[in-house]
Structure formats: C-alpha cells, structure tokens
C-alpha cells in the first residue's frame, strides 16, 4: 500500500497546511486531502508542487508499506 506521510514531514519542518497551500498555489482543500491521506489517485503535478515547495523528494512524503 502506498501511503502519504506529508503530515509527518510538515510537522517535522514546522509548516502548516495553509502555508503549504500558499507556497504551492494549490487549494487548501486539496492540500488537506493529501495531508490526511484521503487521496485515491495521486496527481503528479500536485506532488511535484509539494516537493518543490518543501525542497524534498517523493520518498520524504510517500512511503510504501507491504500489505499483511
């Protein structure tokens, strides 16, 4: 299973969802869905904007967990 861990990364960096929405120029509601891991289909454009805004790589905000 692929899981977003943007919440952990933002907490570690001390950045709010609102600040991330401003930096990425993406609607807060969209950022909130990614933050809460409520996204079914990941948009590469959104992920790119997040990585650029946070100066991180995809592996910093996404993890893969094997199904039990």
Predicted model as a PDB file, atoms N, CA, C, CB and O in Angstrom, pLDDT in the B-factor column:
MODEL        1                                                                  
ATOM      1  N   UNK A   1       0.845  -1.165   0.000  1.00 88.00           N  
ATOM      2  CA  UNK A   1       0.000   0.000   0.000  1.00 88.00           C  
ATOM      3  C   UNK A   1       0.892   1.229   0.000  1.00 88.00           C  
ATOM      4  CB  UNK A   1      -0.963  -0.003   1.211  1.00 88.00           C  
ATOM      5  O   UNK A   1       1.894   1.280   0.713  1.00 88.00           O  
ATOM      6  N   UNK A   2       0.529   2.205  -0.792  1.00 90.00           N  
ATOM      7  CA  UNK A   2       1.228   3.483  -0.825  1.00 90.00           C  
ATOM      8  C   UNK A   2       0.505   4.427   0.120  1.00 90.00           C  
ATOM      9  CB  UNK A   2       1.293   4.069  -2.277  1.00 90.00           C  
ATOM     10  O   UNK A   2      -0.721   4.535   0.099  1.00 90.00           O  
ATOM     11  N   UNK A   3       1.288   5.110   0.949  1.00 93.00           N  
ATOM     12  CA  UNK A   3       0.689   6.000   1.937  1.00 93.00           C  
ATOM     13  C   UNK A   3       1.424   7.339   1.920  1.00 93.00           C  
ATOM     14  CB  UNK A   3       0.731   5.363   3.356  1.00 93.00           C  
ATOM     15  O   UNK A   3       2.654   7.388   1.876  1.00 93.00           O  
ATOM     16  N   UNK A   4       0.656   8.414   1.957  1.00 95.00           N  
ATOM     17  CA  UNK A   4       1.237   9.752   2.046  1.00 95.00           C  
ATOM     18  C   UNK A   4       1.614  10.045   3.490  1.00 95.00           C  
ATOM     19  CB  UNK A   4       0.253  10.822   1.509  1.00 95.00           C  
ATOM     20  O   UNK A   4       0.852   9.754   4.412  1.00 95.00           O  
ATOM     21  N   UNK A   5       2.774  10.614   3.673  1.00 96.00           N  
ATOM     22  CA  UNK A   5       3.215  10.980   5.013  1.00 96.00           C  
ATOM     23  C   UNK A   5       3.569  12.473   5.062  1.00 96.00           C  
ATOM     24  CB  UNK A   5       4.430  10.118   5.439  1.00 96.00           C  
ATOM     25  O   UNK A   5       4.503  12.887   5.748  1.00 96.00           O  
ATOM     26  N   UNK A   6       2.810  13.247   4.330  1.00 96.00           N  
ATOM     27  CA  UNK A   6       3.025  14.697   4.301  1.00 96.00           C  
ATOM     28  C   UNK A   6       2.824  15.284   5.695  1.00 96.00           C  
ATOM     29  CB  UNK A   6       2.068  15.374   3.287  1.00 96.00           C  
ATOM     30  O   UNK A   6       3.512  16.231   6.076  1.00 96.00           O  
ATOM     31  N   UNK A   7       1.897  14.732   6.444  1.00 95.00           N  
ATOM     32  CA  UNK A   7       1.634  15.249   7.794  1.00 95.00           C  
ATOM     33  C   UNK A   7       2.893  15.183   8.654  1.00 95.00           C  
ATOM     34  CB  UNK A   7       0.491  14.456   8.465  1.00 95.00           C  
ATOM     35  O   UNK A   7       3.211  16.139   9.361  1.00 95.00           O  
ATOM     36  N   UNK A   8       3.602  14.072   8.599  1.00 94.00           N  
ATOM     37  CA  UNK A   8       4.834  13.922   9.387  1.00 94.00           C  
ATOM     38  C   UNK A   8       5.902  14.921   8.943  1.00 94.00           C  
ATOM     39  CB  UNK A   8       5.377  12.487   9.265  1.00 94.00           C  
ATOM     40  O   UNK A   8       6.590  15.533   9.761  1.00 94.00           O  
ATOM     41  N   UNK A   9       6.017  15.065   7.630  1.00 95.00           N  
ATOM     42  CA  UNK A   9       7.053  15.955   7.095  1.00 95.00           C  
ATOM     43  C   UNK A   9       6.761  17.410   7.457  1.00 95.00           C  
ATOM     44  CB  UNK A   9       7.158  15.801   5.565  1.00 95.00           C  
ATOM     45  O   UNK A   9       7.667  18.151   7.836  1.00 95.00           O  
ATOM     46  N   UNK A  10       5.510  17.814   7.341  1.00 96.00           N  
ATOM     47  CA  UNK A  10       5.147  19.185   7.695  1.00 96.00           C  
ATOM     48  C   UNK A  10       5.368  19.436   9.184  1.00 96.00           C  
ATOM     49  CB  UNK A  10       3.684  19.468   7.322  1.00 96.00           C  
ATOM     50  O   UNK A  10       5.872  20.492   9.566  1.00 96.00           O  
ATOM     51  N   UNK A  11       4.996  18.482  10.018  1.00 95.00           N  
ATOM     52  CA  UNK A  11       5.212  18.622  11.459  1.00 95.00           C  
ATOM     53  C   UNK A  11       6.697  18.765  11.773  1.00 95.00           C  
ATOM     54  CB  UNK A  11       4.627  17.416  12.211  1.00 95.00           C  
ATOM     55  O   UNK A  11       7.092  19.591  12.595  1.00 95.00           O  
ATOM     56  N   UNK A  12       7.512  17.951  11.109  1.00 94.00           N  
ATOM     57  CA  UNK A  12       8.954  17.992  11.323  1.00 94.00           C  
ATOM     58  C   UNK A  12       9.543  19.347  10.916  1.00 94.00           C  
ATOM     59  CB  UNK A  12       9.634  16.867  10.538  1.00 94.00           C  
ATOM     60  O   UNK A  12      10.463  19.853  11.558  1.00 94.00           O  
ATOM     61  N   UNK A  13       8.997  19.926   9.840  1.00 93.00           N  
ATOM     62  CA  UNK A  13       9.502  21.205   9.326  1.00 93.00           C  
ATOM     63  C   UNK A  13       8.823  22.412   9.963  1.00 93.00           C  
ATOM     64  CB  UNK A  13       9.319  21.264   7.828  1.00 93.00           C  
ATOM     65  O   UNK A  13       9.274  23.544   9.786  1.00 93.00           O  
ATOM     66  N   UNK A  14       7.749  22.179  10.698  1.00 95.00           N  
ATOM     67  CA  UNK A  14       7.031  23.286  11.319  1.00 95.00           C  
ATOM     68  C   UNK A  14       6.245  24.125  10.323  1.00 95.00           C  
ATOM     69  CB  UNK A  14       7.995  24.163  12.054  1.00 95.00           C  
ATOM     70  O   UNK A  14       6.115  25.337  10.493  1.00 95.00           O  
ATOM     71  N   UNK A  15       5.725  23.487   9.295  1.00 96.00           N  
ATOM     72  CA  UNK A  15       4.957  24.177   8.254  1.00 96.00           C  
ATOM     73  C   UNK A  15       3.499  23.738   8.349  1.00 96.00           C  
ATOM     74  CB  UNK A  15       5.537  23.879   6.827  1.00 96.00           C  
ATOM     75  O   UNK A  15       3.216  22.553   8.524  1.00 96.00           O  
ATOM     76  N   UNK A  16       2.589  24.676   8.237  1.00 97.00           N  
ATOM     77  CA  UNK A  16       1.162  24.362   8.304  1.00 97.00           C  
ATOM     78  C   UNK A  16       0.635  24.006   6.919  1.00 97.00           C  
ATOM     79  CB  UNK A  16       0.369  25.547   8.892  1.00 97.00           C  
ATOM     80  O   UNK A  16       1.276  24.282   5.905  1.00 97.00           O  
ATOM     81  N   UNK A  17      -0.532  23.396   6.895  1.00 97.00           N  
ATOM     82  CA  UNK A  17      -1.193  23.092   5.627  1.00 97.00           C  
ATOM     83  C   UNK A  17      -1.508  24.375   4.874  1.00 97.00           C  
ATOM     84  CB  UNK A  17      -2.480  22.284   5.863  1.00 97.00           C  
ATOM     85  O   UNK A  17      -1.388  24.433   3.650  1.00 97.00           O  
ATOM     86  N   UNK A  18      -1.910  25.395   5.607  1.00 97.00           N  
ATOM     87  CA  UNK A  18      -2.218  26.686   4.975  1.00 97.00           C  
ATOM     88  C   UNK A  18      -0.971  27.267   4.301  1.00 97.00           C  
ATOM     89  CB  UNK A  18      -2.775  27.686   6.023  1.00 97.00           C  
ATOM     90  O   UNK A  18      -1.042  27.759   3.175  1.00 97.00           O  
ATOM     91  N   UNK A  19       0.152  27.209   4.984  1.00 97.00           N  
ATOM     92  CA  UNK A  19       1.409  27.706   4.418  1.00 97.00           C  
ATOM     93  C   UNK A  19       1.791  26.907   3.174  1.00 97.00           C  
ATOM     94  CB  UNK A  19       2.540  27.635   5.464  1.00 97.00           C  
ATOM     95  O   UNK A  19       2.241  27.478   2.181  1.00 97.00           O  
ATOM     96  N   UNK A  20       1.614  25.597   3.228  1.00 97.00           N  
ATOM     97  CA  UNK A  20       1.925  24.750   2.069  1.00 97.00           C  
ATOM     98  C   UNK A  20       1.009  25.098   0.893  1.00 97.00           C  
ATOM     99  CB  UNK A  20       1.781  23.249   2.435  1.00 97.00           C  
ATOM    100  O   UNK A  20       1.459  25.146  -0.251  1.00 97.00           O  
ATOM    101  N   UNK A  21      -0.252  25.335   1.168  1.00 97.00           N  
ATOM    102  CA  UNK A  21      -1.184  25.729   0.103  1.00 97.00           C  
ATOM    103  C   UNK A  21      -0.741  27.035  -0.543  1.00 97.00           C  
ATOM    104  CB  UNK A  21      -2.615  25.873   0.659  1.00 97.00           C  
ATOM    105  O   UNK A  21      -0.827  27.184  -1.762  1.00 97.00           O  
ATOM    106  N   UNK A  22      -0.273  27.974   0.257  1.00 97.00           N  
ATOM    107  CA  UNK A  22       0.214  29.248  -0.285  1.00 97.00           C  
ATOM    108  C   UNK A  22       1.466  29.049  -1.123  1.00 97.00           C  
ATOM    109  CB  UNK A  22       0.498  30.238   0.845  1.00 97.00           C  
ATOM    110  O   UNK A  22       1.594  29.626  -2.202  1.00 97.00           O  
ATOM    111  N   UNK A  23       2.384  28.239  -0.629  1.00 96.00           N  
ATOM    112  CA  UNK A  23       3.651  28.009  -1.341  1.00 96.00           C  
ATOM    113  C   UNK A  23       3.445  27.291  -2.667  1.00 96.00           C  
ATOM    114  CB  UNK A  23       4.603  27.202  -0.471  1.00 96.00           C  
ATOM    115  O   UNK A  23       4.151  27.559  -3.639  1.00 96.00           O  
ATOM    116  N   UNK A  24       2.477  26.377  -2.708  1.00 97.00           N  
ATOM    117  CA  UNK A  24       2.253  25.564  -3.906  1.00 97.00           C  
ATOM    118  C   UNK A  24       1.247  26.184  -4.862  1.00 97.00           C  
ATOM    119  CB  UNK A  24       1.785  24.189  -3.513  1.00 97.00           C  
ATOM    120  O   UNK A  24       1.162  25.792  -6.025  1.00 97.00           O  
ATOM    121  N   UNK A  25       0.481  27.157  -4.367  1.00 97.00           N  
ATOM    122  CA  UNK A  25      -0.612  27.738  -5.143  1.00 97.00           C  
ATOM    123  C   UNK A  25      -1.649  26.663  -5.505  1.00 97.00           C  
ATOM    124  CB  UNK A  25      -0.064  28.411  -6.423  1.00 97.00           C  
ATOM    125  O   UNK A  25      -2.206  26.647  -6.603  1.00 97.00           O  
ATOM    126  N   UNK A  26      -1.881  25.771  -4.540  1.00 97.00           N  
ATOM    127  CA  UNK A  26      -2.877  24.705  -4.660  1.00 97.00           C  
ATOM    128  C   UNK A  26      -3.928  24.957  -3.590  1.00 97.00           C  
ATOM    129  CB  UNK A  26      -2.226  23.269  -4.508  1.00 97.00           C  
ATOM    130  O   UNK A  26      -3.599  25.386  -2.484  1.00 97.00           O  
ATOM    131  N   UNK A  27      -5.184  24.694  -3.909  1.00 97.00           N  
ATOM    132  CA  UNK A  27      -6.267  24.942  -2.963  1.00 97.00           C  
ATOM    133  C   UNK A  27      -6.015  24.219  -1.636  1.00 97.00           C  
ATOM    134  CB  UNK A  27      -7.608  24.497  -3.562  1.00 97.00           C  
ATOM    135  O   UNK A  27      -5.493  23.105  -1.604  1.00 97.00           O  
ATOM    136  N   UNK A  28      -6.397  24.881  -0.550  1.00 97.00           N  
ATOM    137  CA  UNK A  28      -6.222  24.305   0.786  1.00 97.00           C  
ATOM    138  C   UNK A  28      -6.931  22.955   0.892  1.00 97.00           C  
ATOM    139  CB  UNK A  28      -6.754  25.271   1.863  1.00 97.00           C  
ATOM    140  O   UNK A  28      -6.397  22.028   1.500  1.00 97.00           O  
ATOM    141  N   UNK A  29      -8.116  22.833   0.315  1.00 97.00           N  
ATOM    142  CA  UNK A  29      -8.875  21.582   0.403  1.00 97.00           C  
ATOM    143  C   UNK A  29      -8.102  20.419  -0.222  1.00 97.00           C  
ATOM    144  CB  UNK A  29     -10.240  21.737  -0.286  1.00 97.00           C  
ATOM    145  O   UNK A  29      -8.146  19.294   0.275  1.00 97.00           O  
ATOM    146  N   UNK A  30      -7.403  20.701  -1.306  1.00 97.00           N  
ATOM    147  CA  UNK A  30      -6.598  19.668  -1.964  1.00 97.00           C  
ATOM    148  C   UNK A  30      -5.417  19.280  -1.085  1.00 97.00           C  
ATOM    149  CB  UNK A  30      -6.102  20.156  -3.341  1.00 97.00           C  
ATOM    150  O   UNK A  30      -5.135  18.096  -0.898  1.00 97.00           O  
ATOM    151  N   UNK A  31      -4.733  20.275  -0.550  1.00 97.00           N  
ATOM    152  CA  UNK A  31      -3.609  20.018   0.349  1.00 97.00           C  
ATOM    153  C   UNK A  31      -4.094  19.232   1.569  1.00 97.00           C  
ATOM    154  CB  UNK A  31      -2.938  21.350   0.787  1.00 97.00           C  
ATOM    155  O   UNK A  31      -3.411  18.318   2.030  1.00 97.00           O  
ATOM    156  N   UNK A  32      -5.252  19.582   2.083  1.00 97.00           N  
ATOM    157  CA  UNK A  32      -5.816  18.905   3.246  1.00 97.00           C  
ATOM    158  C   UNK A  32      -6.077  17.423   2.957  1.00 97.00           C  
ATOM    159  CB  UNK A  32      -7.113  19.594   3.677  1.00 97.00           C  
ATOM    160  O   UNK A  32      -5.824  16.574   3.812  1.00 97.00           O  
ATOM    161  N   UNK A  33      -6.578  17.110   1.764  1.00 97.00           N  
ATOM    162  CA  UNK A  33      -6.811  15.707   1.395  1.00 97.00           C  
ATOM    163  C   UNK A  33      -5.491  14.938   1.326  1.00 97.00           C  
ATOM    164  CB  UNK A  33      -7.549  15.618   0.039  1.00 97.00           C  
ATOM    165  O   UNK A  33      -5.415  13.795   1.777  1.00 97.00           O  
ATOM    166  N   UNK A  34      -4.464  15.552   0.769  1.00 96.00           N  
ATOM    167  CA  UNK A  34      -3.153  14.903   0.718  1.00 96.00           C  
ATOM    168  C   UNK A  34      -2.582  14.755   2.132  1.00 96.00           C  
ATOM    169  CB  UNK A  34      -2.178  15.713  -0.179  1.00 96.00           C  
ATOM    170  O   UNK A  34      -1.994  13.724   2.460  1.00 96.00           O  
ATOM    171  N   UNK A  35      -2.751  15.761   2.949  1.00 96.00           N  
ATOM    172  CA  UNK A  35      -2.261  15.750   4.329  1.00 96.00           C  
ATOM    173  C   UNK A  35      -2.914  14.621   5.131  1.00 96.00           C  
ATOM    174  CB  UNK A  35      -2.532  17.109   5.006  1.00 96.00           C  
ATOM    175  O   UNK A  35      -2.248  13.938   5.910  1.00 96.00           O  
ATOM    176  N   UNK A  36      -4.210  14.433   4.935  1.00 96.00           N  
ATOM    177  CA  UNK A  36      -4.959  13.409   5.674  1.00 96.00           C  
ATOM    178  C   UNK A  36      -4.945  12.048   4.988  1.00 96.00           C  
ATOM    179  CB  UNK A  36      -6.389  13.857   5.862  1.00 96.00           C  
ATOM    180  O   UNK A  36      -5.603  11.112   5.441  1.00 96.00           O  
ATOM    181  N   UNK A  37      -4.189  11.941   3.887  1.00 93.00           N  
ATOM    182  CA  UNK A  37      -4.058  10.699   3.128  1.00 93.00           C  
ATOM    183  C   UNK A  37      -5.419  10.197   2.636  1.00 93.00           C  
ATOM    184  CB  UNK A  37      -3.380   9.624   3.986  1.00 93.00           C  
ATOM    185  O   UNK A  37      -5.720   9.006   2.718  1.00 93.00           O  
ATOM    186  N   UNK A  38      -6.218  11.105   2.136  1.00 95.00           N  
ATOM    187  CA  UNK A  38      -7.545  10.757   1.618  1.00 95.00           C  
ATOM    188  C   UNK A  38      -7.604  10.886   0.102  1.00 95.00           C  
ATOM    189  CB  UNK A  38      -8.612  11.643   2.256  1.00 95.00           C  
ATOM    190  O   UNK A  38      -8.647  11.209  -0.466  1.00 95.00           O  
ATOM    191  N   UNK A  39      -6.491  10.633  -0.532  1.00 94.00           N  
ATOM    192  CA  UNK A  39      -6.396  10.736  -1.990  1.00 94.00           C  
ATOM    193  C   UNK A  39      -6.376   9.329  -2.558  1.00 94.00           C  
ATOM    194  CB  UNK A  39      -5.125  11.541  -2.432  1.00 94.00           C  
ATOM    195  O   UNK A  39      -5.635   8.467  -2.086  1.00 94.00           O  
ATOM    196  N   UNK A  40      -7.194   9.106  -3.575  1.00 91.00           N  
ATOM    197  CA  UNK A  40      -7.232   7.789  -4.212  1.00 91.00           C  
ATOM    198  C   UNK A  40      -6.261   7.740  -5.387  1.00 91.00           C  
ATOM    199  CB  UNK A  40      -8.663   7.454  -4.685  1.00 91.00           C  
ATOM    200  O   UNK A  40      -5.507   6.780  -5.545  1.00 91.00           O  
ATOM    201  N   UNK A  41      -6.290   8.778  -6.201  1.00 93.00           N  
ATOM    202  CA  UNK A  41      -5.384   8.878  -7.349  1.00 93.00           C  
ATOM    203  C   UNK A  41      -4.464  10.066  -7.136  1.00 93.00           C  
ATOM    204  CB  UNK A  41      -6.173   9.020  -8.690  1.00 93.00           C  
ATOM    205  O   UNK A  41      -4.918  11.200  -6.977  1.00 93.00           O  
ATOM    206  N   UNK A  42      -3.186   9.798  -7.135  1.00 94.00           N  
ATOM    207  CA  UNK A  42      -2.211  10.849  -6.896  1.00 94.00           C  
ATOM    208  C   UNK A  42      -1.951  11.631  -8.177  1.00 94.00           C  
ATOM    209  CB  UNK A  42      -0.906  10.259  -6.353  1.00 94.00           C  
ATOM    210  O   UNK A  42      -1.731  11.049  -9.239  1.00 94.00           O  
ATOM    211  N   UNK A  43      -1.977  12.929  -8.067  1.00 96.00           N  
ATOM    212  CA  UNK A  43      -1.733  13.819  -9.195  1.00 96.00           C  
ATOM    213  C   UNK A  43      -0.248  14.182  -9.194  1.00 96.00           C  
ATOM    214  CB  UNK A  43      -2.636  15.105  -9.118  1.00 96.00           C  
ATOM    215  O   UNK A  43       0.242  14.789  -8.242  1.00 96.00           O  
ATOM    216  N   UNK A  44       0.457  13.816 -10.244  1.00 96.00           N  
ATOM    217  CA  UNK A  44       1.898  14.072 -10.296  1.00 96.00           C  
ATOM    218  C   UNK A  44       2.201  15.563 -10.254  1.00 96.00           C  
ATOM    219  CB  UNK A  44       2.501  13.457 -11.556  1.00 96.00           C  
ATOM    220  O   UNK A  44       3.229  15.965  -9.708  1.00 96.00           O  
ATOM    221  N   UNK A  45       1.332  16.386 -10.815  1.00 97.00           N  
ATOM    222  CA  UNK A  45       1.519  17.835 -10.773  1.00 97.00           C  
ATOM    223  C   UNK A  45       1.487  18.336  -9.329  1.00 97.00           C  
ATOM    224  CB  UNK A  45       0.434  18.546 -11.612  1.00 97.00           C  
ATOM    225  O   UNK A  45       2.337  19.130  -8.925  1.00 97.00           O  
ATOM    226  N   UNK A  46       0.511  17.874  -8.555  1.00 97.00           N  
ATOM    227  CA  UNK A  46       0.388  18.287  -7.153  1.00 97.00           C  
ATOM    228  C   UNK A  46       1.585  17.798  -6.359  1.00 97.00           C  
ATOM    229  CB  UNK A  46      -0.921  17.751  -6.533  1.00 97.00           C  
ATOM    230  O   UNK A  46       2.155  18.556  -5.575  1.00 97.00           O  
ATOM    231  N   UNK A  47       1.974  16.548  -6.547  1.00 97.00           N  
ATOM    232  CA  UNK A  47       3.127  16.016  -5.839  1.00 97.00           C  
ATOM    233  C   UNK A  47       4.393  16.790  -6.184  1.00 97.00           C  
ATOM    234  CB  UNK A  47       3.311  14.542  -6.163  1.00 97.00           C  
ATOM    235  O   UNK A  47       5.217  17.047  -5.307  1.00 97.00           O  
ATOM    236  N   UNK A  48       4.555  17.163  -7.443  1.00 97.00           N  
ATOM    237  CA  UNK A  48       5.702  17.958  -7.858  1.00 97.00           C  
ATOM    238  C   UNK A  48       5.703  19.316  -7.170  1.00 97.00           C  
ATOM    239  CB  UNK A  48       5.706  18.135  -9.374  1.00 97.00           C  
ATOM    240  O   UNK A  48       6.738  19.765  -6.679  1.00 97.00           O  
ATOM    241  N   UNK A  49       4.550  19.969  -7.134  1.00 97.00           N  
ATOM    242  CA  UNK A  49       4.442  21.284  -6.484  1.00 97.00           C  
ATOM    243  C   UNK A  49       4.795  21.181  -5.001  1.00 97.00           C  
ATOM    244  CB  UNK A  49       3.015  21.860  -6.653  1.00 97.00           C  
ATOM    245  O   UNK A  49       5.475  22.051  -4.458  1.00 97.00           O  
ATOM    246  N   UNK A  50       4.330  20.115  -4.350  1.00 97.00           N  
ATOM    247  CA  UNK A  50       4.622  19.921  -2.930  1.00 97.00           C  
ATOM    248  C   UNK A  50       6.122  19.710  -2.723  1.00 97.00           C  
ATOM    249  CB  UNK A  50       3.827  18.719  -2.370  1.00 97.00           C  
ATOM    250  O   UNK A  50       6.714  20.310  -1.826  1.00 97.00           O  
ATOM    251  N   UNK A  51       6.733  18.865  -3.545  1.00 97.00           N  
ATOM    252  CA  UNK A  51       8.169  18.598  -3.410  1.00 97.00           C  
ATOM    253  C   UNK A  51       9.004  19.859  -3.651  1.00 97.00           C  
ATOM    254  CB  UNK A  51       8.595  17.498  -4.389  1.00 97.00           C  
ATOM    255  O   UNK A  51       9.984  20.097  -2.945  1.00 97.00           O  
ATOM    256  N   UNK A  52       8.628  20.646  -4.621  1.00 97.00           N  
ATOM    257  CA  UNK A  52       9.351  21.892  -4.893  1.00 97.00           C  
ATOM    258  C   UNK A  52       9.191  22.860  -3.720  1.00 97.00           C  
ATOM    259  CB  UNK A  52       8.842  22.545  -6.206  1.00 97.00           C  
ATOM    260  O   UNK A  52      10.165  23.466  -3.272  1.00 97.00           O  
ATOM    261  N   UNK A  53       7.964  23.002  -3.226  1.00 96.00           N  
ATOM    262  CA  UNK A  53       7.696  23.934  -2.125  1.00 96.00           C  
ATOM    263  C   UNK A  53       8.418  23.537  -0.848  1.00 96.00           C  
ATOM    264  CB  UNK A  53       6.205  24.015  -1.859  1.00 96.00           C  
ATOM    265  O   UNK A  53       8.854  24.398  -0.085  1.00 96.00           O  
ATOM    266  N   UNK A  54       8.546  22.235  -0.614  1.00 96.00           N  
ATOM    267  CA  UNK A  54       9.186  21.760   0.616  1.00 96.00           C  
ATOM    268  C   UNK A  54      10.668  21.436   0.423  1.00 96.00           C  
ATOM    269  CB  UNK A  54       8.463  20.531   1.131  1.00 96.00           C  
ATOM    270  O   UNK A  54      11.367  21.099   1.379  1.00 96.00           O  
ATOM    271  N   UNK A  55      11.139  21.540  -0.819  1.00 95.00           N  
ATOM    272  CA  UNK A  55      12.524  21.198  -1.159  1.00 95.00           C  
ATOM    273  C   UNK A  55      12.857  19.800  -0.656  1.00 95.00           C  
ATOM    274  CB  UNK A  55      13.508  22.232  -0.562  1.00 95.00           C  
ATOM    275  O   UNK A  55      13.830  19.590   0.069  1.00 95.00           O  
ATOM    276  N   UNK A  56      12.010  18.844  -1.067  1.00 96.00           N  
ATOM    277  CA  UNK A  56      12.187  17.460  -0.639  1.00 96.00           C  
ATOM    278  C   UNK A  56      12.017  16.530  -1.832  1.00 96.00           C  
ATOM    279  CB  UNK A  56      11.186  17.097   0.480  1.00 96.00           C  
ATOM    280  O   UNK A  56      11.706  16.973  -2.937  1.00 96.00           O  
ATOM    281  N   UNK A  57      12.222  15.252  -1.601  1.00 96.00           N  
ATOM    282  CA  UNK A  57      11.990  14.268  -2.655  1.00 96.00           C  
ATOM    283  C   UNK A  57      10.694  13.521  -2.364  1.00 96.00           C  
ATOM    284  CB  UNK A  57      13.184  13.278  -2.769  1.00 96.00           C  
ATOM    285  O   UNK A  57      10.135  13.629  -1.273  1.00 96.00           O  
ATOM    286  N   UNK A  58      10.229  12.773  -3.337  1.00 95.00           N  
ATOM    287  CA  UNK A  58       8.990  12.000  -3.159  1.00 95.00           C  
ATOM    288  C   UNK A  58       9.100  11.020  -1.995  1.00 95.00           C  
ATOM    289  CB  UNK A  58       8.649  11.239  -4.445  1.00 95.00           C  
ATOM    290  O   UNK A  58       8.126  10.790  -1.279  1.00 95.00           O  
ATOM    291  N   UNK A  59      10.264  10.455  -1.811  1.00 94.00           N  
ATOM    292  CA  UNK A  59      10.435   9.483  -0.728  1.00 94.00           C  
ATOM    293  C   UNK A  59      10.285  10.120   0.653  1.00 94.00           C  
ATOM    294  CB  UNK A  59      11.799   8.819  -0.838  1.00 94.00           C  
ATOM    295  O   UNK A  59      10.110   9.406   1.640  1.00 94.00           O  
ATOM    296  N   UNK A  60      10.349  11.445   0.739  1.00 95.00           N  
ATOM    297  CA  UNK A  60      10.149  12.131   2.006  1.00 95.00           C  
ATOM    298  C   UNK A  60       8.673  12.258   2.372  1.00 95.00           C  
ATOM    299  CB  UNK A  60      10.782  13.500   1.953  1.00 95.00           C  
ATOM    300  O   UNK A  60       8.334  12.416   3.545  1.00 95.00           O  
ATOM    301  N   UNK A  61       7.796  12.191   1.370  1.00 96.00           N  
ATOM    302  CA  UNK A  61       6.374  12.420   1.631  1.00 96.00           C  
ATOM    303  C   UNK A  61       5.481  11.230   1.280  1.00 96.00           C  
ATOM    304  CB  UNK A  61       5.915  13.619   0.863  1.00 96.00           C  
ATOM    305  O   UNK A  61       4.270  11.272   1.497  1.00 96.00           O  
ATOM    306  N   UNK A  62       6.083  10.174   0.739  1.00 95.00           N  
ATOM    307  CA  UNK A  62       5.331   8.959   0.390  1.00 95.00           C  
ATOM    308  C   UNK A  62       6.104   7.749   0.901  1.00 95.00           C  
ATOM    309  CB  UNK A  62       5.093   8.856  -1.163  1.00 95.00           C  
ATOM    310  O   UNK A  62       7.331   7.700   0.811  1.00 95.00           O  
ATOM    311  N   UNK A  63       5.374   6.777   1.437  1.00 95.00           N  
ATOM    312  CA  UNK A  63       6.022   5.530   1.843  1.00 95.00           C  
ATOM    313  C   UNK A  63       5.230   4.345   1.304  1.00 95.00           C  
ATOM    314  CB  UNK A  63       6.147   5.447   3.388  1.00 95.00           C  
ATOM    315  O   UNK A  63       4.028   4.435   1.051  1.00 95.00           O  
ATOM    316  N   UNK A  64       5.927   3.254   1.140  1.00 93.00           N  
ATOM    317  CA  UNK A  64       5.286   2.017   0.701  1.00 93.00           C  
ATOM    318  C   UNK A  64       5.306   1.043   1.867  1.00 93.00           C  
ATOM    319  CB  UNK A  64       6.001   1.412  -0.557  1.00 93.00           C  
ATOM    320  O   UNK A  64       6.350   0.786   2.466  1.00 93.00           O  
ATOM    321  N   UNK A  65       4.134   0.506   2.176  1.00 91.00           N  
ATOM    322  CA  UNK A  65       4.004  -0.476   3.247  1.00 91.00           C  
ATOM    323  C   UNK A  65       3.403  -1.740   2.643  1.00 91.00           C  
ATOM    324  CB  UNK A  65       3.122   0.071   4.431  1.00 91.00           C  
ATOM    325  O   UNK A  65       2.345  -1.686   2.016  1.00 91.00           O  
ATOM    326  N   UNK A  66       4.061  -2.859   2.827  1.00 90.00           N  
ATOM    327  CA  UNK A  66       3.536  -4.117   2.293  1.00 90.00           C  
ATOM    328  C   UNK A  66       2.259  -4.497   3.031  1.00 90.00           C  
ATOM    329  CB  UNK A  66       4.588  -5.250   2.411  1.00 90.00           C  
ATOM    330  O   UNK A  66       2.150  -4.337   4.247  1.00 90.00           O  
ATOM    331  N   UNK A  67       1.295  -5.003   2.265  1.00 82.00           N  
ATOM    332  CA  UNK A  67       0.046  -5.488   2.864  1.00 82.00           C  
ATOM    333  C   UNK A  67       0.338  -6.757   3.651  1.00 82.00           C  
ATOM    334  CB  UNK A  67      -1.042  -5.752   1.773  1.00 82.00           C  
ATOM    335  O   UNK A  67       1.149  -7.590   3.246  1.00 82.00           O  
ATOM    336  N   UNK A  68      -0.325  -6.880   4.756  1.00 74.00           N  
ATOM    337  CA  UNK A  68      -0.140  -8.064   5.608  1.00 74.00           C  
ATOM    338  C   UNK A  68      -0.849  -9.254   5.027  1.00 74.00           C  
ATOM    339  CB  UNK A  68      -0.643  -7.804   7.023  1.00 74.00           C  
ATOM    340  O   UNK A  68      -0.806 -10.341   5.605  1.00 74.00           O  
TER     341      UNK A  68                                                      
ENDMDL                                                                          
END                                                                             
